[in-house]
Amino acid sequence: MPNLEELKIKVFADGADLKSIAELRKNPLVKGFTTNPTLMRKSNVEDYRKFALDVINIVKGHPVSFEVFSDEFDIMEKQALQIASWGENVYVKIPITNTRREDAGPLVGSLTQAGVKVNVTALTTTKQVEHIVDFLSEDTPSCVSVFAGRIADTGRDPVPAMKEAVEILKAKPSAELIWASPRELLNIFQAESVGCHIITVTNDILAKLPIIGKDLNGYSLDTVKMFYRDALQAGFNVEV
């Protein structure tokens, strides 16, 4: 297993807590940031624009993605243009379809041709990757977020699909593949091994970084100590 410093893949922090974002901006391992409406709602964000501008000020030039939130493509486009105007480092997240499964490809094409950096999100199949790559610009940087964690949640191994997605995106060298919704630290190394450009990582997974490469015998003992300590603190007793 390589050291974190040797990784070629870029780690992007995924969250919506301003304090955590500020702390992670100091971490040299973190190369960018992403968020979404669900994370923002969980963090009780009320003013979308103010939150986004605060994040942009905190990340200081690092790539950052904000998502549109309309279900109508004409309004999505207006939102995307507004969001993109907030900074050169801003990527606009466009879902692969709207809630009616209508194709967002034409919108993605229009935006990238206009120079908007997009992050096409919520993909789960290589067919979706094959479809959207045709709409990406040759020149405008873009990202394609394949939700590998959600693929894994269905009992499928995401690694073959992510490896295939890497090959598909070679048709547009300005596009980068994101391994989205990881579930464990191992996913960072899996994403690295197949050639993903970026992985988005939530705070709970980032908090586990110090145990990468930990001695397993020592980890075993730590686990035994945890069980023993918790049993004592709980006051458990069995007459013997």
LOTORLUM-438986 format. One record per residue: residue number from 1; residue in three letters; z, y, x of N, C-alpha, C in turn. Coordinates in steps of 0.2 Angstrom, whole numbers, plus 5000, padded with zeros to 4 digits. Layout:
<nodes>
 num residuo  nc3  nc2  nc1 cac3 cac2 cac1  cc3  cc2  cc1
 NUM     ALA    Z    Y    X    Z    Y    X    Z    Y    X
...
</nodes>
This chain:
<nodes>
 num residuo  nc3  nc2  nc1 cac3 cac2 cac1  cc3  cc2  cc1
   1     MET 5000 4994 5004 5000 5000 5000 5000 5006 5004
   2     PRO 4995 5011 5004 4995 5017 5008 5001 5022 5007
   3     ASN 5002 5026 5011 5007 5031 5010 5004 5037 5006
   4     LEU 5008 5040 5002 5005 5045 4998 5001 5050 5001
   5     GLU 5003 5052 5008 4999 5057 5011 4992 5055 5013
   6     GLU 4991 5048 5013 4984 5045 5014 4980 5045 5008
   7     LEU 4982 5046 5002 4978 5045 4996 4973 5050 4996
   8     LYS 4967 5048 4994 4961 5053 4993 4961 5055 4986
   9     ILE 4964 5051 4981 4964 5054 4974 4969 5060 4974
  10     LYS 4967 5064 4969 4971 5070 4968 4975 5069 4962
  11     VAL 4982 5070 4963 4987 5069 4958 4988 5076 4954
  12     PHE 4986 5076 4947 4987 5081 4943 4994 5080 4939
  13     ALA 4998 5085 4938 5004 5084 4934 5002 5086 4927
  14     ASP 5004 5082 4922 5003 5082 4915 5009 5084 4911
  15     GLY 5009 5090 4908 5016 5092 4905 5015 5098 4902
  16     ALA 5020 5101 4899 5020 5107 4895 5027 5111 4896
  17     ASP 5031 5109 4901 5037 5112 4902 5036 5117 4908
  18     LEU 5037 5124 4907 5036 5129 4912 5040 5128 4918
  19     LYS 5047 5126 4917 5051 5125 4923 5049 5119 4927
  20     SER 5047 5114 4924 5044 5108 4928 5038 5110 4931
  21     ILE 5033 5113 4928 5027 5115 4931 5028 5120 4937
  22     ALA 5033 5124 4937 5035 5128 4943 5037 5124 4949
  23     GLU 5041 5119 4947 5044 5115 4952 5039 5111 4955
  24     LEU 5034 5108 4951 5029 5104 4954 5024 5108 4958
  25     ARG 5023 5114 4956 5018 5118 4960 5020 5118 4967
  26     LYS 5026 5117 4969 5029 5117 4976 5028 5111 4979
  27     ASN 5026 5106 4976 5025 5099 4978 5018 5098 4981
  28     PRO 5017 5097 4988 5010 5097 4991 5006 5091 4988
  29     LEU 5009 5086 4985 5005 5081 4982 5002 5083 4976
  30     VAL 5004 5087 4972 5001 5089 4966 4996 5094 4967
  31     LYS 4990 5093 4965 4984 5097 4966 4981 5100 4960
  32     GLY 4984 5099 4954 4982 5102 4948 4986 5101 4943
  33     PHE 4985 5103 4937 4989 5103 4931 4985 5102 4925
  34     THR 4987 5098 4920 4984 5097 4913 4990 5097 4908
  35     THR 4988 5099 4902 4992 5099 4896 4988 5097 4890
  36     ASN 4991 5096 4884 4987 5095 4878 4992 5098 4872
  37     PRO 4989 5098 4866 4993 5101 4861 4999 5097 4859
  38     THR 4998 5090 4860 5004 5086 4858 5010 5087 4863
  39     LEU 5009 5088 4870 5014 5089 4874 5017 5096 4873
  40     MET 5012 5101 4871 5014 5108 4870 5019 5108 4864
  41     ARG 5017 5104 4859 5022 5104 4853 5028 5101 4854
  42     LYS 5029 5096 4859 5035 5093 4860 5039 5097 4864
  43     SER 5036 5102 4868 5040 5107 4872 5041 5113 4868
  44     ASN 5040 5113 4861 5041 5119 4857 5037 5125 4859
  45     VAL 5031 5124 4861 5027 5130 4863 5025 5133 4856
  46     GLU 5025 5139 4855 5023 5143 4849 5017 5147 4850
  47     ASP 5017 5150 4855 5011 5155 4857 5007 5152 4862
  48     TYR 5001 5149 4860 4997 5146 4864 4994 5150 4870
  49     ARG 4992 5156 4868 4989 5160 4874 4994 5162 4879
  50     LYS 5000 5164 4876 5005 5166 4881 5007 5161 4885
  51     PHE 5008 5155 4882 5010 5149 4886 5005 5148 4892
  52     ALA 4998 5148 4890 4993 5146 4895 4993 5151 4900
  53     LEU 4994 5158 4899 4994 5163 4904 5000 5162 4908
  54     ASP 5005 5160 4906 5011 5159 4910 5010 5153 4915
  55     VAL 5007 5148 4912 5005 5142 4917 5000 5144 4922
  56     ILE 4995 5148 4920 4990 5150 4925 4993 5154 4930
  57     ASN 4998 5159 4929 5002 5163 4933 5006 5158 4938
  58     ILE 5009 5153 4935 5013 5149 4939 5009 5144 4944
  59     VAL 5003 5142 4942 5000 5137 4946 4995 5140 4952
  60     LYS 4994 5147 4951 4991 5151 4956 4985 5148 4959
  61     GLY 4980 5147 4955 4974 5145 4958 4972 5137 4958
  62     HIS 4977 5133 4957 4976 5126 4956 4972 5125 4949
  63     PRO 4968 5120 4949 4965 5118 4943 4970 5117 4937
  64     VAL 4968 5119 4931 4972 5118 4926 4968 5117 4919
  65     SER 4970 5112 4915 4966 5111 4909 4970 5113 4903
  66     PHE 4967 5116 4898 4969 5118 4892 4964 5115 4886
  67     GLU 4967 5113 4881 4963 5110 4876 4961 5114 4870
  68     VAL 4955 5114 4867 4954 5117 4861 4957 5113 4855
  69     PHE 4958 5116 4850 4962 5113 4844 4959 5114 4837
  70     SER 4953 5116 4837 4949 5116 4831 4946 5109 4830
  71     ASP 4944 5107 4823 4940 5101 4822 4933 5103 4820
  72     GLU 4931 5109 4821 4924 5111 4820 4921 5114 4826
  73     PHE 4915 5111 4827 4912 5113 4834 4911 5120 4835
  74     ASP 4909 5124 4830 4907 5131 4831 4914 5134 4833
  75     ILE 4919 5133 4830 4926 5136 4832 4928 5133 4839
  76     MET 4927 5127 4840 4929 5124 4847 4925 5128 4852
  77     GLU 4919 5130 4851 4915 5133 4856 4918 5140 4857
  78     LYS 4920 5144 4852 4923 5150 4853 4929 5150 4856
  79     GLN 4934 5145 4854 4940 5144 4858 4939 5142 4865
  80     ALA 4934 5138 4867 4932 5136 4874 4930 5142 4878
  81     LEU 4926 5146 4875 4924 5152 4879 4930 5157 4880
  82     GLN 4934 5158 4875 4940 5162 4876 4945 5159 4881
  83     ILE 4946 5152 4881 4951 5149 4886 4948 5150 4893
  84     ALA 4941 5148 4893 4938 5149 4900 4939 5155 4903
  85     SER 4939 5161 4899 4939 5167 4902 4946 5169 4905
  86     TRP 4951 5165 4904 4957 5166 4907 4958 5165 4914
  87     GLY 4953 5162 4917 4954 5161 4925 4948 5156 4927
  88     GLU 4946 5158 4933 4941 5153 4937 4943 5146 4938
  89     ASN 4950 5145 4938 4953 5138 4939 4954 5135 4933
  90     VAL 4952 5138 4927 4953 5134 4920 4948 5130 4918
  91     TYR 4950 5124 4916 4945 5119 4913 4947 5118 4906
  92     VAL 4942 5118 4902 4943 5117 4894 4942 5110 4892
  93     LYS 4947 5108 4889 4947 5101 4887 4944 5100 4880
  94     ILE 4938 5096 4880 4934 5095 4874 4935 5088 4872
  95     PRO 4937 5086 4866 4938 5079 4864 4931 5076 4863
  96     ILE 4930 5070 4865 4924 5066 4865 4921 5066 4858
  97     THR 4925 5067 4853 4922 5068 4846 4927 5072 4842
  98     ASN 4926 5074 4836 4931 5077 4832 4934 5072 4828
  99     THR 4938 5073 4823 4942 5068 4819 4937 5064 4815
 100     ARG 4931 5067 4813 4926 5063 4809 4921 5059 4813
 101     ARG 4923 5058 4820 4919 5054 4824 4912 5057 4825
 102     GLU 4912 5064 4824 4905 5067 4826 4905 5069 4833
 103     ASP 4899 5068 4836 4898 5068 4843 4899 5075 4846
 104     ALA 4903 5076 4851 4904 5083 4855 4900 5084 4860
 105     GLY 4895 5079 4862 4890 5080 4867 4886 5086 4867
 106     PRO 4883 5088 4862 4879 5094 4862 4884 5100 4863
 107     LEU 4890 5101 4861 4894 5106 4863 4896 5106 4870
 108     VAL 4897 5100 4873 4899 5100 4880 4893 5102 4884
 109     GLY 4887 5100 4882 4881 5103 4885 4880 5110 4885
 110     SER 4881 5113 4879 4880 5120 4878 4885 5124 4883
 111     LEU 4892 5121 4883 4897 5125 4887 4895 5124 4894
 112     THR 4894 5118 4897 4893 5117 4904 4886 5121 4906
 113     GLN 4881 5122 4902 4875 5126 4904 4877 5133 4904
 114     ALA 4882 5135 4901 4885 5142 4901 4890 5143 4906
 115     GLY 4891 5138 4910 4895 5139 4916 4903 5138 4915
 116     VAL 4904 5135 4909 4911 5133 4907 4913 5127 4910
 117     LYS 4919 5127 4914 4921 5120 4917 4925 5116 4911
 118     VAL 4922 5111 4909 4925 5107 4904 4929 5100 4907
 119     ASN 4933 5098 4903 4937 5092 4904 4936 5088 4898
 120     VAL 4931 5083 4897 4930 5080 4891 4935 5074 4891
 121     THR 4939 5074 4885 4945 5070 4885 4945 5065 4879
 122     ALA 4950 5060 4880 4951 5055 4875 4945 5050 4875
 123     LEU 4942 5049 4881 4937 5043 4881 4941 5037 4882
 124     THR 4939 5031 4880 4942 5025 4881 4937 5019 4882
 125     THR 4930 5021 4882 4925 5016 4884 4920 5018 4889
 126     THR 4917 5013 4892 4911 5015 4897 4905 5018 4893
 127     LYS 4904 5016 4887 4899 5018 4883 4899 5026 4882
 128     GLN 4906 5028 4880 4907 5035 4880 4905 5039 4886
 129     VAL 4907 5036 4892 4906 5039 4898 4898 5040 4899
 130     GLU 4895 5034 4898 4887 5034 4898 4884 5039 4894
 131     HIS 4887 5040 4888 4884 5045 4883 4885 5052 4886
 132     ILE 4891 5054 4888 4893 5061 4889 4890 5063 4896
 133     VAL 4889 5059 4900 4886 5061 4907 4880 5064 4906
 134     ASP 4876 5063 4901 4869 5066 4900 4870 5073 4898
 135     PHE 4876 5075 4896 4877 5082 4893 4880 5086 4899
 136     LEU 4882 5083 4904 4886 5087 4909 4880 5091 4914
 137     SER 4882 5097 4916 4878 5101 4920 4878 5098 4927
 138     GLU 4872 5099 4930 4871 5097 4937 4875 5101 4942
 139     ASP 4877 5108 4940 4880 5113 4944 4887 5114 4942
 140     THR 4888 5115 4936 4895 5117 4934 4900 5111 4935
 141     PRO 4906 5112 4938 4911 5107 4939 4914 5105 4932
 142     SER 4915 5098 4932 4918 5096 4925 4922 5090 4927
 143     CYS 4926 5088 4922 4930 5082 4922 4929 5077 4916
 144     VAL 4929 5071 4917 4929 5066 4912 4936 5062 4912
 145     SER 4939 5063 4906 4946 5059 4906 4946 5053 4902
 146     VAL 4946 5047 4906 4946 5041 4902 4953 5039 4902
 147     PHE 4956 5037 4896 4963 5035 4895 4964 5028 4897
 148     ALA 4965 5027 4903 4966 5020 4906 4972 5017 4903
 149     GLY 4977 5021 4902 4984 5019 4900 4983 5016 4893
 150     ARG 4979 5020 4889 4978 5018 4882 4974 5011 4881
 151     ILE 4970 5011 4886 4966 5004 4886 4971 4999 4888
 152     ALA 4975 5000 4893 4980 4995 4895 4985 4993 4889
 153     ASP 4986 4998 4885 4991 4997 4879 4988 4992 4874
 154     THR 4981 4991 4874 4978 4986 4869 4978 4979 4872
 155     GLY 4980 4978 4878 4980 4972 4881 4974 4971 4886
 156     ARG 4970 4976 4887 4964 4975 4891 4966 4978 4898
 157     ASP 4963 4975 4903 4964 4978 4910 4959 4984 4911
 158     PRO 4962 4990 4912 4957 4996 4913 4953 4996 4919
 159     VAL 4955 4992 4924 4952 4993 4931 4945 4992 4931
 160     PRO 4942 4987 4928 4935 4986 4928 4931 4992 4925
 161     ALA 4934 4994 4919 4931 5000 4916 4931 5006 4920
 162     MET 4936 5007 4923 4937 5013 4927 4932 5013 4933
 163     LYS 4932 5007 4936 4927 5006 4942 4920 5007 4939
 164     GLU 4918 5005 4933 4911 5006 4931 4910 5013 4929
 165     ALA 4915 5017 4927 4915 5024 4925 4913 5028 4932
 166     VAL 4917 5026 4937 4915 5029 4943 4908 5029 4945
 167     GLU 4905 5023 4944 4898 5023 4946 4893 5027 4941
 168     ILE 4895 5027 4935 4891 5030 4930 4891 5038 4932
 169     LEU 4897 5041 4934 4897 5048 4935 4894 5050 4941
 170     LYS 4892 5045 4945 4888 5047 4951 4882 5050 4950
 171     ALA 4879 5050 4944 4873 5053 4942 4874 5061 4941
 172     LYS 4881 5063 4941 4882 5070 4941 4887 5071 4946
 173     PRO 4885 5073 4952 4890 5074 4958 4895 5079 4956
 174     SER 4894 5084 4952 4899 5089 4950 4904 5087 4946
 175     ALA 4904 5081 4943 4909 5079 4938 4914 5074 4942
 176     GLU 4920 5074 4940 4925 5070 4943 4928 5066 4937
 177     LEU 4930 5060 4939 4933 5055 4934 4941 5056 4934
 178     ILE 4944 5057 4929 4951 5057 4928 4954 5050 4925
 179     TRP 4958 5047 4929 4962 5041 4926 4968 5044 4922
 180     ALA 4967 5045 4915 4972 5048 4911 4977 5043 4908
 181     SER 4982 5046 4906 4988 5042 4903 4990 5036 4907
 182     PRO 4992 5037 4913 4995 5031 4917 5002 5029 4914
 183     ARG 5003 5023 4915 5010 5020 4913 5015 5019 4918
 184     GLU 5013 5019 4924 5017 5017 4930 5014 5019 4937
 185     LEU 5018 5020 4942 5016 5022 4948 5010 5018 4951
 186     LEU 5010 5011 4950 5005 5007 4952 4998 5010 4950
 187     ASN 4998 5013 4944 4991 5016 4942 4988 5021 4947
 188     ILE 4992 5024 4951 4990 5029 4956 4986 5025 4961
 189     PHE 4988 5019 4963 4985 5016 4969 4979 5012 4966
 190     GLN 4980 5010 4959 4974 5006 4956 4968 5011 4955
 191     ALA 4970 5017 4953 4965 5023 4953 4961 5024 4959
 192     GLU 4966 5025 4964 4963 5026 4971 4958 5020 4973
 193     SER 4960 5014 4972 4956 5008 4974 4949 5008 4971
 194     VAL 4948 5011 4965 4942 5010 4962 4938 5017 4963
 195     GLY 4941 5022 4966 4937 5028 4968 4938 5033 4963
 196     CYS 4943 5033 4958 4944 5039 4954 4945 5045 4958
 197     HIS 4943 5051 4955 4944 5057 4959 4951 5060 4958
 198     ILE 4954 5059 4951 4960 5062 4949 4964 5057 4945
 199     ILE 4970 5058 4945 4974 5054 4940 4980 5059 4938
 200     THR 4980 5060 4931 4985 5064 4928 4992 5060 4927
 201     VAL 4997 5063 4929 5004 5059 4930 5009 5064 4926
 202     THR 5013 5061 4922 5018 5064 4918 5024 5064 4922
 203     ASN 5029 5069 4920 5035 5070 4924 5039 5064 4925
 204     ASP 5040 5059 4920 5044 5054 4921 5041 5049 4926
 205     ILE 5035 5049 4927 5032 5044 4932 5032 5048 4939
 206     LEU 5031 5054 4939 5032 5058 4946 5039 5057 4948
 207     ALA 5044 5057 4944 5051 5056 4946 5052 5050 4950
 208     LYS 5048 5045 4949 5048 5038 4953 5045 5038 4960
 209     LEU 5042 5044 4962 5039 5044 4968 5043 5042 4974
 210     PRO 5050 5044 4974 5054 5042 4980 5055 5035 4981
 211     ILE 5053 5030 4976 5054 5023 4977 5048 5020 4979
 212     ILE 5043 5023 4980 5036 5020 4982 5038 5017 4989
 213     GLY 5036 5010 4989 5037 5006 4996 5044 5004 4997
 214     LYS 5049 5005 4992 5056 5003 4993 5056 4996 4994
 215     ASP 5061 4994 4999 5062 4987 5000 5065 4984 4994
 216     LEU 5061 4978 4992 5062 4975 4986 5069 4971 4986
 217     ASN 5071 4969 4992 5078 4966 4992 5083 4971 4990
 218     GLY 5082 4977 4993 5087 4982 4992 5087 4984 4984
 219     TYR 5081 4984 4982 5080 4986 4974 5083 4981 4970
 220     SER 5083 4974 4972 5086 4969 4969 5094 4970 4968
 221     LEU 5097 4972 4974 5104 4973 4975 5106 4979 4970
 222     ASP 5101 4985 4970 5103 4990 4966 5103 4989 4959
 223     THR 5099 4984 4957 5099 4982 4950 5105 4978 4948
 224     VAL 5107 4974 4953 5113 4970 4951 5119 4975 4951
 225     LYS 5119 4980 4955 5125 4985 4955 5125 4989 4948
 226     MET 5119 4990 4946 5118 4994 4940 5121 4990 4934
 227     PHE 5119 4983 4934 5122 4979 4928 5129 4979 4929
 228     TYR 5132 4978 4935 5139 4977 4936 5143 4984 4934
 229     ARG 5140 4990 4936 5143 4996 4934 5143 4997 4927
 230     ASP 5137 4996 4924 5137 4997 4916 5142 4993 4912
 231     ALA 5142 4987 4915 5147 4982 4911 5154 4985 4912
 232     LEU 5156 4987 4918 5163 4990 4918 5164 4996 4914
 233     GLN 5159 5001 4914 5160 5007 4911 5160 5006 4903
 234     ALA 5156 5000 4901 5156 4999 4894 5163 4995 4892
 235     GLY 5167 4993 4897 5173 4990 4895 5172 4983 4892
 236     PHE 5167 4979 4894 5166 4973 4891 5171 4968 4894
 237     ASN 5173 4963 4890 5178 4958 4892 5177 4951 4888
 238     VAL 5177 4946 4892 5176 4939 4889 5182 4935 4892
 239     GLU 5186 4933 4888 5192 4929 4890 5190 4923 4894
 240     VAL 5193 4922 4900 5191 4916 4904 5198 4913 4906
</nodes>
